[in-house]
Amino acid sequence: MFLTSVGAGSSIWCTHFIAILAFEPGAPVSFDPALTILSLLLAVSSTALGLIVATSGVTRLAPAVGGSLVGLAIAAMHYIGMKAYHIAGLVSWDESYVLASVGLAALLAGLALHVALQMPGASSRYVAAGLLVLAIVSLHFTGMAAISVTPMLADGQLIDPSAGQAMALAVAAVGLLIVGTGLASYLIDDQTRLDTMAHLQHLALNDTLTDLPNRAGFNEHLDREFERAKAAGTRLAVICMDLDRFKEINDLRGHRAGDITLQTIAGRMRALLGDGEFVARLGGDEFAAVKRMQSQDDLLDFMARLETALFAPFNVDGSQLSVGASLGVAVYPEDADSKEGLNNGADLAMYRAKSDVNQVVCFYEHSMDDAVRARRSLASDLRQAVANEQLEVHYQVQTSLSSGEVTGFEALLRWKHPNRGFVPPSEFIPLAEESGLILSIGEWVLRTACTQAASWHPAARVAVNISPIQFAHADLPGLIQRVLHETGLPAPLLEVEITETAIFADKLRGQHILERIKALGVSIAIDDFGTGYSSFETLRNFPFDKIKLDRSFVSEIETSLPAKAIVRAVLALGRSLGIQVLAEGVETPDQLMLLIAEGCDEVQGYLLGRPMPSEMLFRVRNQVLSALLNERRSIAAKVSGKVRAFR
């Protein structure tokens, strides 16, 4: 607005005084400098006022009103300028011409801004410009027609040379001001545009936290490098990297420590880059690199430098941390003949490295594609299984060691594939979690288990596993309350099993959810205890009713002294906190004996019963109880010797 007002006001003023210099009154003239300068300032400031009103948007008439104010500004500038124009003679004015000049200026300027702002289109701009020129010119020349001069001197020089020179200089200066203003405006705008474009391009192609190129920057660079390698017939490697312990650092030490970790790793990788090497952060804790290579040794050298950057320890708030990573590599043209294939190959290799604890770097193999296709096919079959009700809920007995009675059953999801038979849960549950099906499947399992348990006679408790994704994304307490109400199962007969991983991401939210579940009368068990974080703080702060000792410790209890020590410690911890302990995966009599000797509360495993459909449970219940009691009698004489050996 300021630049426009200076440009417009100065142009109007120059038009006026150029016309004055062209006027021959027939008598000596001079100029009042104060009024001359005032007329210039008035032209600029009054034009600014008119433009502000015209663009205010207060009413549809605002452009016309603002334009009329611009026209009045032109008239005021003209007549103040004429006041500064001193003539040695008698000056008379024709009022009708004066009024006509003011009216024409206000009318035509108002019409000009109305057309410019209210009638969009390329042609309207030219019409508006013509109307504004006409407003200025009609004001000047109609106003000049209003004046008549009777010279006081017949002879002599009519115009004072100094006055003419001063006015010519003033007009030239103001003209240069207009040109300078326009040029400055262009240069400022152009530089600002270039700076803004450069900044926006940097933001679009770089990660704000690490200042490494982001996914868009990576794709742009890979496009260039791939075309270069294709044209030159050279080799190109893509490396995908995923940090191994980043989530643990983020969860245990907070997001600030996580940010420092990412910045440290990014800085190290940036520092090691040489010619033809590139690294980017794709998002989260995932990075990618591109390497021009002549030989395998070039690639191996680059990989060694990346490993050093990723695995070397670093300090965060006085603590020494190490994160590590899994790396996957694919090479053009051996592994893929397209950018997409190269990316996919490196990604598949990285996931293979991540799944193998003994492997840090994995190179792409074509068999990986077959595994991915099989996995995608199984995921599609799982969707069909959900839609066609091919899933089943089986139940595994949980037994008290003190009384030998059945205390409950754990609901376990089973999938009988029409072609493959039973698919292990360890294979299809991760697929359900990745695809989002776990939410609907989890709700179906909870509803089915509660419905079937409500029909059991005699009544027995049913334990249902809750997925971490289900815990994080659903209103779990509300869902449980609705299911209990709809199925009629008493709340004390339902137990939900939750892993510590599910609540670790947001402890406050996790505690709130568990307290709401507890308030319903439902009992809560912490599943797979002994794996993952398994902190004492969790047992102290969260309302758990049962600890489920992970089967990995029970399976080694006969052969591993550390496993025996952990089992004993968990049982002692449960007794101290008043929390029952259930041992999973009991498969041999010796395992059962040792658990009895140490005072374990409950057991579950193939030794006592395999998972089976609901309708078979109570048909075999008495057989299970009888077998357990007989087993207890047969091993009673051996227990004392085993206990001594165990201790």
C-alpha positions as CSV (number, residue, x, y, z in Angstrom):
1,M,0.0,0.0,0.0
2,F,2.9,2.4,0.8
3,L,4.7,1.7,-2.4
4,T,1.5,2.1,-4.4
5,S,0.6,5.4,-2.7
6,V,4.1,6.8,-3.4
7,G,4.0,5.7,-7.0
8,A,0.5,7.0,-7.7
9,G,0.8,10.3,-5.7
10,S,4.2,11.1,-7.3
11,S,2.9,10.4,-10.8
12,I,-0.1,12.6,-10.3
13,W,2.1,15.4,-8.9
14,C,4.6,15.1,-11.9
15,T,1.7,15.2,-14.3
16,H,0.5,18.5,-12.8
17,F,3.8,20.3,-12.7
18,I,4.9,19.1,-16.2
19,A,1.6,20.6,-17.4
20,I,2.4,23.8,-15.4
21,L,5.8,24.1,-17.0
22,A,4.1,23.8,-20.4
23,F,1.6,26.6,-19.6
24,E,2.5,30.0,-21.0
25,P,0.6,32.7,-18.9
26,G,2.2,35.6,-20.7
27,A,3.6,37.0,-17.5
28,P,6.6,36.4,-15.1
29,V,6.1,33.4,-12.8
30,S,7.7,31.9,-9.7
31,F,7.0,28.9,-7.3
32,D,6.3,28.8,-3.5
33,P,8.6,25.9,-2.4
34,A,6.6,25.2,0.8
35,L,3.3,24.8,-1.0
36,T,4.9,22.9,-3.8
37,I,6.2,20.3,-1.3
38,L,2.9,20.3,0.5
39,S,1.1,19.5,-2.7
40,L,3.4,16.4,-3.2
41,L,2.9,15.1,0.3
42,L,-0.9,15.7,0.0
43,A,-1.0,13.8,-3.3
44,V,0.8,10.8,-1.7
45,S,-1.1,10.7,1.7
46,S,-4.5,11.4,0.3
47,T,-4.1,8.7,-2.4
48,A,-3.1,6.3,0.4
49,L,-6.3,7.2,2.3
50,G,-8.4,6.6,-0.8
51,L,-6.8,3.2,-1.6
52,I,-7.2,2.0,2.0
53,V,-10.9,2.8,1.9
54,A,-11.3,1.2,-1.6
55,T,-9.7,-2.1,-0.4
56,S,-11.4,-2.2,3.0
57,G,-14.2,-4.4,1.9
58,V,-16.6,-2.7,4.3
59,T,-19.3,-2.5,1.6
60,R,-19.6,-3.1,-2.1
61,L,-19.4,0.6,-2.7
62,A,-16.1,0.9,-0.9
63,P,-14.0,0.8,-4.1
64,A,-16.1,3.6,-5.6
65,V,-16.0,5.7,-2.4
66,G,-12.2,5.2,-2.1
67,G,-11.8,6.0,-5.8
68,S,-13.7,9.3,-5.3
69,L,-11.4,10.1,-2.4
70,V,-8.4,9.6,-4.8
71,G,-10.1,11.9,-7.3
72,L,-10.5,14.6,-4.6
73,A,-6.9,14.1,-3.6
74,I,-5.9,14.8,-7.3
75,A,-8.0,18.0,-7.2
76,A,-6.6,19.1,-3.8
77,M,-3.1,18.6,-5.1
78,H,-3.8,20.5,-8.3
79,Y,-5.3,23.6,-6.6
80,I,-2.7,23.7,-3.9
81,G,-0.1,23.4,-6.6
82,M,-1.7,26.3,-8.4
83,K,-1.6,28.2,-5.2
84,A,2.2,27.7,-5.2
85,Y,2.3,29.0,-8.8
86,H,2.8,32.8,-8.5
87,I,2.1,34.9,-11.7
88,A,2.9,38.6,-12.1
89,G,-0.5,39.5,-13.2
90,L,-4.2,39.5,-12.4
91,V,-5.6,35.9,-12.1
92,S,-9.3,35.1,-12.4
93,W,-11.1,31.7,-12.1
94,D,-14.1,30.3,-13.8
95,E,-16.0,28.5,-11.0
96,S,-17.9,26.3,-13.4
97,Y,-14.7,24.9,-14.8
98,V,-13.3,24.4,-11.3
99,L,-16.4,22.5,-10.2
100,A,-16.4,20.5,-13.4
101,S,-12.7,19.5,-12.9
102,V,-13.3,18.4,-9.3
103,G,-16.5,16.5,-10.3
104,L,-14.8,14.8,-13.3
105,A,-11.8,13.7,-11.1
106,A,-14.0,12.3,-8.3
107,L,-16.4,10.5,-10.7
108,L,-13.8,9.0,-13.1
109,A,-11.4,7.9,-10.3
110,G,-14.3,6.3,-8.3
111,L,-15.4,4.5,-11.5
112,A,-11.8,3.4,-12.1
113,L,-11.3,1.7,-8.7
114,H,-14.8,0.2,-8.9
115,V,-14.0,-1.5,-12.2
116,A,-10.5,-2.6,-11.0
117,L,-11.8,-4.2,-7.7
118,Q,-15.4,-5.3,-8.5
119,M,-15.1,-6.5,-12.1
120,P,-12.5,-9.3,-12.2
121,G,-10.8,-10.1,-15.5
122,A,-7.8,-9.1,-17.5
123,S,-9.6,-6.5,-19.7
124,S,-11.1,-4.7,-16.6
125,R,-7.5,-3.8,-15.5
126,Y,-6.9,-1.9,-18.7
127,V,-10.3,-0.2,-18.6
128,A,-9.6,0.8,-15.0
129,A,-6.2,2.2,-15.9
130,G,-7.7,4.2,-18.7
131,L,-10.3,5.7,-16.5
132,L,-7.8,6.7,-13.9
133,V,-5.6,8.4,-16.5
134,L,-8.7,10.1,-17.8
135,A,-9.6,11.3,-14.3
136,I,-6.1,12.9,-13.8
137,V,-5.9,14.4,-17.2
138,S,-9.5,15.8,-17.2
139,L,-8.8,17.4,-13.7
140,H,-5.6,19.1,-14.9
141,F,-6.8,20.4,-18.2
142,T,-10.3,21.3,-17.2
143,G,-8.7,23.0,-14.1
144,M,-6.2,24.9,-16.4
145,A,-9.1,26.0,-18.6
146,A,-10.7,27.6,-15.5
147,I,-7.8,30.1,-15.1
148,S,-7.3,33.4,-17.0
149,V,-4.3,35.7,-16.5
150,T,-4.0,39.5,-17.3
151,P,-0.2,40.2,-17.3
152,M,1.0,43.2,-15.3
153,L,4.2,43.6,-17.5
154,A,4.1,43.6,-21.2
155,D,7.8,43.2,-21.8
156,G,10.6,41.3,-20.1
157,Q,11.3,37.7,-19.3
158,L,8.1,35.9,-18.4
159,I,9.6,33.0,-16.3
160,D,12.2,33.4,-13.6
161,P,15.1,31.2,-14.8
162,S,15.8,30.0,-11.2
163,A,12.2,29.1,-10.7
164,G,12.0,27.2,-13.9
165,Q,15.2,25.4,-13.1
166,A,14.1,24.5,-9.6
167,M,10.8,23.2,-10.9
168,A,12.4,21.2,-13.6
169,L,14.8,19.7,-11.0
170,A,11.9,18.9,-8.7
171,V,10.0,17.2,-11.4
172,A,13.1,15.2,-12.5
173,A,13.7,14.2,-8.8
174,V,10.2,13.1,-8.2
175,G,10.2,11.3,-11.6
176,L,13.4,9.5,-10.5
177,L,11.6,8.8,-7.2
178,I,8.9,7.0,-9.0
179,V,11.3,5.0,-11.1
180,G,13.4,4.2,-8.0
181,T,10.3,3.2,-6.0
182,G,9.2,0.8,-8.8
183,L,12.7,-0.6,-9.2
184,A,13.2,-1.0,-5.4
185,S,9.8,-2.7,-5.2
186,Y,10.7,-5.1,-8.0
187,L,14.1,-5.9,-6.5
188,I,12.7,-6.4,-3.0
189,D,9.8,-8.5,-4.3
190,D,12.1,-10.5,-6.5
191,Q,14.7,-11.2,-3.7
192,T,11.9,-11.9,-1.2
193,R,10.4,-14.4,-3.7
194,L,13.7,-16.1,-4.3
195,D,14.5,-16.3,-0.6
196,T,11.0,-17.6,0.1
197,M,11.2,-20.2,-2.6
198,A,14.6,-21.3,-1.4
199,H,13.3,-21.6,2.2
200,L,10.1,-23.4,1.1
201,Q,12.1,-25.8,-1.1
202,H,14.4,-26.5,1.8
203,L,11.5,-27.2,4.1
204,A,9.8,-29.4,1.5
205,L,12.9,-31.5,0.9
206,N,14.6,-31.6,4.4
207,D,13.7,-32.9,7.8
208,T,13.3,-30.1,10.4
209,L,14.7,-32.1,13.3
210,T,17.9,-33.5,11.8
211,D,18.2,-31.2,8.7
212,L,18.9,-34.3,6.6
213,P,16.9,-34.7,3.4
214,N,13.4,-36.1,4.0
215,R,11.5,-38.7,2.0
216,A,10.7,-36.2,-0.8
217,G,14.4,-35.2,-0.9
218,F,15.5,-38.8,-0.9
219,N,13.1,-39.7,-3.8
220,E,14.3,-36.6,-5.8
221,H,17.9,-37.6,-5.3
222,L,17.3,-41.2,-6.1
223,D,15.5,-40.2,-9.4
224,R,18.6,-38.3,-10.5
225,E,21.1,-41.0,-9.4
226,F,19.1,-43.8,-11.0
227,E,18.9,-42.0,-14.3
228,R,22.6,-41.3,-14.1
229,A,23.5,-44.9,-13.3
230,K,21.1,-46.2,-16.1
231,A,22.7,-43.8,-18.7
232,A,26.3,-44.6,-17.7
233,G,25.8,-48.3,-17.1
234,T,27.1,-48.1,-13.5
235,R,25.9,-49.7,-10.3
236,L,23.8,-48.0,-7.6
237,A,23.0,-49.2,-4.0
238,V,20.1,-48.2,-1.8
239,I,20.5,-48.9,2.0
240,C,17.5,-48.8,4.3
241,M,18.2,-48.4,8.0
242,D,16.0,-48.8,11.0
243,L,17.2,-48.0,14.6
244,D,16.9,-51.0,17.0
245,R,16.5,-49.5,20.4
246,F,15.1,-46.0,19.6
247,K,11.7,-46.8,21.0
248,E,13.2,-47.9,24.3
249,I,15.2,-44.7,24.6
250,N,12.1,-42.6,23.7
251,D,9.9,-44.5,26.2
252,L,12.4,-44.7,29.1
253,R,14.1,-41.3,28.8
254,G,11.5,-39.2,27.1
255,H,11.1,-37.5,23.7
256,R,14.0,-35.0,24.3
257,A,16.5,-37.9,24.6
258,G,14.9,-39.4,21.4
259,D,15.4,-36.2,19.5
260,I,19.0,-35.9,20.7
261,T,19.6,-39.5,19.5
262,L,18.2,-38.8,16.1
263,Q,20.2,-35.6,15.8
264,T,23.4,-37.3,16.9
265,I,23.0,-40.3,14.5
266,A,22.1,-37.9,11.6
267,G,25.1,-35.6,12.3
268,R,27.5,-38.6,12.3
269,M,26.2,-39.9,9.0
270,R,26.3,-36.5,7.4
271,A,29.9,-36.1,8.5
272,L,31.0,-39.4,6.9
273,L,29.6,-38.8,3.4
274,G,31.9,-38.6,0.5
275,D,31.5,-38.1,-3.2
276,G,28.5,-40.1,-4.6
277,E,27.1,-40.8,-1.1
278,F,23.8,-39.6,0.2
279,V,21.7,-40.1,3.4
280,A,18.2,-39.1,4.4
281,R,15.7,-39.5,7.2
282,L,12.5,-41.0,5.9
283,G,10.6,-40.6,9.1
284,G,10.5,-41.8,12.7
285,D,13.7,-43.8,13.3
286,E,14.0,-44.9,9.7
287,F,16.9,-43.6,7.5
288,A,18.0,-44.4,3.9
289,A,21.2,-44.0,2.0
290,V,22.2,-44.0,-1.7
291,K,25.7,-45.0,-2.9
292,R,27.3,-44.8,-6.3
293,M,29.6,-47.8,-6.6
294,Q,32.2,-49.2,-8.9
295,S,32.9,-52.4,-7.0
296,Q,31.7,-54.4,-4.0
297,D,34.5,-53.0,-1.9
298,D,33.1,-49.4,-2.4
299,L,29.8,-50.6,-0.9
300,L,31.4,-52.5,1.9
301,D,33.5,-49.5,2.9
302,F,30.4,-47.3,3.0
303,M,28.5,-49.9,5.0
304,A,31.3,-50.1,7.6
305,R,31.3,-46.3,8.0
306,L,27.5,-46.3,8.4
307,E,27.7,-49.1,11.1
308,T,30.3,-47.1,13.0
309,A,28.0,-44.1,13.0
310,L,25.0,-46.1,14.1
311,F,26.5,-48.3,16.7
312,A,29.0,-46.0,18.5
313,P,27.8,-44.9,22.0
314,F,26.9,-41.3,22.8
315,N,26.0,-39.3,25.8
316,V,22.5,-37.9,26.7
317,D,22.3,-36.0,30.0
318,G,25.3,-37.7,31.4
319,S,24.2,-41.2,30.5
320,Q,26.0,-43.3,27.8
321,L,23.6,-44.8,25.3
322,S,23.9,-47.0,22.2
323,V,21.1,-47.5,19.7
324,G,22.3,-49.8,16.9
325,A,20.4,-50.5,13.7
326,S,19.3,-53.1,11.1
327,L,20.4,-52.4,7.5
328,G,19.0,-53.8,4.3
329,V,20.8,-53.4,0.9
330,A,19.7,-53.7,-2.7
331,V,21.9,-53.0,-5.8
332,Y,21.0,-51.8,-9.3
333,P,21.0,-53.6,-11.7
334,E,21.5,-57.0,-10.0
335,D,18.6,-56.8,-7.6
336,A,16.1,-54.5,-9.5
337,D,15.7,-52.6,-12.7
338,S,13.5,-49.8,-11.4
339,K,13.6,-47.3,-8.5
340,E,10.6,-48.8,-6.9
341,G,12.1,-52.3,-7.1
342,L,15.3,-51.0,-5.6
343,N,13.5,-49.4,-2.7
344,N,11.3,-52.4,-2.0
345,G,14.3,-54.8,-2.1
346,A,16.3,-52.7,0.4
347,D,13.2,-52.5,2.6
348,L,12.6,-56.2,2.5
349,A,16.3,-56.9,3.3
350,M,16.1,-54.5,6.2
351,Y,13.1,-56.3,7.7
352,R,14.9,-59.6,7.3
353,A,17.9,-58.1,9.2
354,K,15.5,-56.8,11.9
355,S,13.9,-60.2,12.4
356,D,17.3,-62.0,12.8
357,V,19.0,-61.0,16.1
358,N,22.3,-62.3,14.8
359,Q,22.3,-60.2,11.6
360,V,23.0,-56.5,11.3
361,V,23.2,-56.2,7.5
362,C,21.1,-58.2,5.1
363,F,21.5,-58.1,1.3
364,Y,18.4,-58.5,-0.9
365,E,17.6,-62.0,-2.2
366,H,14.9,-62.8,-4.8
367,S,13.3,-65.3,-2.4
368,M,12.3,-62.4,-0.2
369,D,9.7,-61.4,-2.8
370,D,8.2,-64.9,-2.6
371,A,7.9,-64.5,1.2
372,V,6.2,-61.1,0.8
373,R,3.7,-62.4,-1.7
374,A,2.9,-65.4,0.6
375,R,2.4,-63.0,3.5
376,R,0.2,-60.7,1.4
377,S,-1.9,-63.7,0.3
378,L,-2.3,-64.9,3.9
379,A,-3.4,-61.4,4.9
380,S,-6.0,-61.4,2.2
381,D,-7.2,-64.8,3.3
382,L,-7.4,-63.5,6.9
383,R,-9.8,-60.8,5.8
384,Q,-11.9,-63.4,4.1
385,A,-11.8,-65.6,7.3
386,V,-13.1,-62.7,9.4
387,A,-15.9,-62.0,6.9
388,N,-16.8,-65.7,6.5
389,E,-16.6,-66.5,10.3
390,Q,-13.8,-69.0,9.9
391,L,-12.2,-68.0,13.2
392,E,-12.8,-70.0,16.4
393,V,-12.2,-69.5,20.1
394,H,-10.6,-72.4,21.9
395,Y,-10.0,-72.6,25.7
396,Q,-7.1,-73.9,27.7
397,V,-7.6,-74.9,31.3
398,Q,-6.0,-73.1,34.3
399,T,-5.6,-75.1,37.4
400,S,-4.9,-74.4,41.1
401,L,-1.9,-76.3,42.5
402,S,-3.1,-76.1,46.0
403,S,-6.6,-77.6,45.5
404,G,-6.2,-79.3,42.1
405,E,-9.4,-77.6,40.9
406,V,-10.0,-75.8,37.6
407,T,-9.9,-72.0,38.3
408,G,-10.6,-70.8,34.8
409,F,-9.9,-71.0,31.1
410,E,-7.9,-68.8,28.8
411,A,-9.6,-67.9,25.5
412,L,-7.2,-68.5,22.5
413,L,-7.9,-67.5,18.9
414,R,-7.7,-70.3,16.3
415,W,-7.9,-70.0,12.5
416,K,-8.6,-73.1,10.4
417,H,-7.6,-72.2,6.9
418,P,-9.6,-74.0,4.2
419,N,-6.4,-75.2,2.5
420,R,-3.6,-74.9,5.0
421,G,-5.4,-76.2,8.1
422,F,-4.8,-74.5,11.4
423,V,-2.5,-71.4,11.0
424,P,-0.4,-70.7,14.1
425,P,-1.5,-67.5,16.0
426,S,2.2,-66.4,15.9
427,E,1.8,-66.2,12.2
428,F,-1.6,-64.5,11.7
429,I,-1.8,-62.3,14.8
430,P,1.0,-60.0,13.6
431,L,-0.8,-59.8,10.2
432,A,-4.0,-58.8,12.0
433,E,-2.1,-56.1,13.9
434,E,-0.4,-54.7,10.8
435,S,-3.7,-54.6,8.8
436,G,-5.8,-53.1,11.6
437,L,-8.1,-56.2,11.6
438,I,-7.0,-56.8,15.2
439,L,-9.5,-54.3,16.5
440,S,-12.5,-56.1,15.0
441,I,-11.1,-59.5,15.8
442,G,-10.3,-58.5,19.4
443,E,-13.8,-57.3,19.9
444,W,-15.2,-60.5,18.4
445,V,-13.0,-62.7,20.6
446,L,-14.1,-60.8,23.8
447,R,-17.8,-61.0,22.9
448,T,-17.6,-64.7,21.9
449,A,-15.7,-65.7,25.0
450,C,-18.1,-63.9,27.3
451,T,-21.1,-65.3,25.5
452,Q,-19.8,-68.9,25.8
453,A,-18.6,-68.5,29.4
454,A,-22.0,-67.2,30.4
455,S,-23.5,-70.6,29.4
456,W,-21.0,-72.7,31.3
457,H,-22.3,-74.8,34.2
458,P,-20.7,-74.8,36.7
459,A,-19.5,-71.3,36.2
460,A,-15.8,-70.6,35.5
461,R,-13.6,-67.6,34.9
462,V,-12.6,-66.8,31.3
463,A,-9.3,-65.0,30.5
464,V,-9.2,-62.9,27.3
465,N,-6.0,-61.4,25.8
466,I,-6.0,-57.8,24.8
467,S,-3.7,-56.6,22.0
468,P,-1.6,-53.6,22.6
469,I,-3.1,-52.0,19.5
470,Q,-6.6,-52.7,20.9
471,F,-5.5,-51.2,24.2
472,A,-4.2,-48.1,22.5
473,H,-7.0,-47.4,20.0
474,A,-10.3,-48.5,21.5
475,D,-12.3,-47.4,24.5
476,L,-11.6,-50.7,26.2
477,P,-13.5,-50.1,29.5
478,G,-16.6,-49.0,27.6
479,L,-16.3,-52.0,25.3
480,I,-16.0,-54.4,28.2
481,Q,-18.9,-52.9,30.0
482,R,-21.1,-53.2,26.9
483,V,-20.1,-56.8,26.2
484,L,-20.7,-57.9,29.9
485,H,-24.2,-56.2,29.7
486,E,-25.1,-57.8,26.4
487,T,-23.9,-61.3,27.2
488,G,-25.0,-61.4,30.9
489,L,-21.6,-62.7,32.1
490,P,-20.9,-61.5,35.7
491,A,-17.9,-59.2,35.8
492,P,-15.9,-61.3,38.4
493,L,-15.9,-64.2,35.9
494,L,-13.9,-62.1,33.3
495,E,-10.2,-61.6,33.4
496,V,-8.3,-59.5,30.8
497,E,-4.7,-60.2,30.1
498,I,-2.5,-57.3,29.1
499,T,1.3,-57.2,28.3
500,E,3.4,-54.5,29.9
501,T,4.3,-53.2,26.4
502,A,0.6,-52.2,25.9
503,I,0.7,-49.7,28.8
504,F,4.3,-48.6,28.6
505,A,3.9,-46.0,25.8
506,D,1.6,-43.8,28.0
507,K,1.6,-44.9,31.6
508,L,-0.9,-42.3,32.8
509,R,-3.4,-43.2,30.2
510,G,-2.7,-46.9,30.8
511,Q,-3.3,-46.6,34.6
512,H,-6.5,-44.7,34.0
513,I,-7.8,-47.4,31.7
514,L,-6.9,-50.3,34.0
515,E,-8.5,-48.5,37.0
516,R,-11.7,-48.1,35.0
517,I,-11.7,-51.8,34.1
518,K,-11.0,-52.7,37.7
519,A,-14.0,-50.6,38.8
520,L,-16.2,-52.8,36.7
521,G,-15.3,-55.8,38.8
522,V,-13.1,-57.4,36.1
523,S,-9.8,-58.9,37.2
524,I,-6.5,-58.0,35.4
525,A,-3.5,-60.1,34.7
526,I,-0.1,-59.0,33.4
527,D,0.8,-61.4,30.6
528,D,4.3,-62.7,29.5
529,F,5.9,-61.4,32.7
530,G,9.7,-61.7,32.7
531,T,10.0,-60.6,29.0
532,G,10.1,-57.0,27.8
533,Y,10.5,-54.3,30.5
534,S,9.0,-56.3,33.5
535,S,9.7,-53.5,36.0
536,F,8.8,-53.7,39.6
537,E,7.4,-50.2,39.3
538,T,4.7,-51.5,37.0
539,L,3.5,-54.1,39.6
540,R,3.5,-51.4,42.3
541,N,1.6,-48.7,40.4
542,F,-0.9,-50.8,38.4
543,P,-3.9,-52.7,39.8
544,F,-2.9,-56.3,38.6
545,D,-4.6,-59.3,40.2
546,K,-2.3,-61.9,38.6
547,I,1.2,-62.4,37.2
548,K,1.4,-64.8,34.3
549,L,5.0,-66.1,34.2
550,D,6.2,-66.4,30.6
551,R,6.5,-70.0,29.3
552,S,10.1,-69.4,28.2
553,F,11.3,-69.6,31.8
554,V,9.1,-72.6,32.6
555,S,10.5,-74.5,29.6
556,E,14.0,-74.1,30.9
557,I,13.3,-74.6,34.6
558,E,14.7,-78.1,34.6
559,T,18.0,-77.2,32.9
560,S,18.8,-73.6,33.4
561,L,19.9,-72.2,36.8
562,P,19.1,-68.6,35.8
563,A,15.6,-69.7,34.7
564,K,15.1,-71.4,38.0
565,A,16.3,-68.3,39.9
566,I,13.9,-66.0,37.9
567,V,11.0,-68.4,38.6
568,R,11.8,-68.4,42.3
569,A,12.1,-64.6,42.3
570,V,8.8,-64.0,40.6
571,L,7.0,-66.4,42.9
572,A,8.5,-64.6,45.9
573,L,7.6,-61.2,44.5
574,G,4.0,-62.3,43.9
575,R,3.7,-63.6,47.5
576,S,5.2,-60.3,48.9
577,L,2.8,-58.2,46.9
578,G,-0.2,-60.4,47.4
579,I,-0.6,-61.1,43.7
580,Q,-1.3,-64.6,42.4
581,V,1.2,-66.2,40.0
582,L,0.2,-68.5,37.1
583,A,3.0,-70.3,35.3
584,E,2.4,-70.9,31.5
585,G,3.7,-73.6,29.3
586,V,3.8,-76.5,31.8
587,E,4.4,-79.6,29.7
588,T,6.3,-82.1,31.9
589,P,5.7,-83.7,35.3
590,D,9.1,-82.4,36.5
591,Q,8.2,-78.8,35.7
592,L,4.9,-79.3,37.6
593,M,6.8,-80.8,40.6
594,L,9.2,-77.9,40.8
595,L,6.4,-75.3,40.6
596,I,4.5,-77.1,43.4
597,A,7.6,-77.2,45.5
598,E,8.1,-73.5,45.2
599,G,4.5,-72.7,46.0
600,C,3.2,-71.5,42.6
601,D,-0.5,-70.6,42.7
602,E,-1.8,-71.8,39.3
603,V,-0.5,-73.5,36.2
604,Q,-1.5,-73.8,32.5
605,G,0.0,-76.0,29.8
606,Y,-0.3,-79.1,27.6
607,L,0.4,-81.3,30.6
608,L,-3.0,-80.4,32.0
609,G,-4.9,-79.8,28.9
610,R,-4.7,-78.6,25.3
611,P,-6.9,-75.8,24.0
612,M,-10.3,-77.1,22.9
613,P,-13.7,-75.7,21.8
614,S,-16.2,-74.6,24.4
615,E,-18.5,-77.6,24.0
616,M,-15.7,-80.0,24.9
617,L,-14.5,-78.3,28.0
618,F,-16.7,-79.8,30.7
619,R,-16.8,-83.2,29.0
620,V,-13.2,-83.6,29.8
621,R,-13.0,-81.4,32.9
622,N,-13.4,-84.4,35.3
623,Q,-10.7,-86.3,33.3
624,V,-8.3,-83.4,33.8
625,L,-9.0,-83.1,37.5
626,S,-8.6,-86.9,37.9
627,A,-5.3,-86.9,35.9
628,L,-3.9,-84.0,37.9
629,L,-4.8,-85.6,41.3
630,N,-3.3,-88.9,40.2
631,E,-0.2,-87.1,39.0
632,R,0.1,-85.3,42.3
633,R,-0.1,-88.6,44.2
634,S,2.5,-90.4,42.0
635,I,5.0,-87.6,42.4
636,A,4.4,-86.8,46.1
637,A,7.2,-89.1,47.2
638,K,9.6,-87.5,44.7
639,V,8.9,-83.9,45.6
640,S,11.2,-83.6,48.6
641,G,14.2,-84.9,46.7
642,K,13.5,-82.6,43.8
643,V,13.1,-79.6,46.1
644,R,16.5,-80.2,47.6
645,A,18.0,-80.5,44.1
646,F,16.2,-77.4,43.0
647,R,17.4,-75.3,45.9
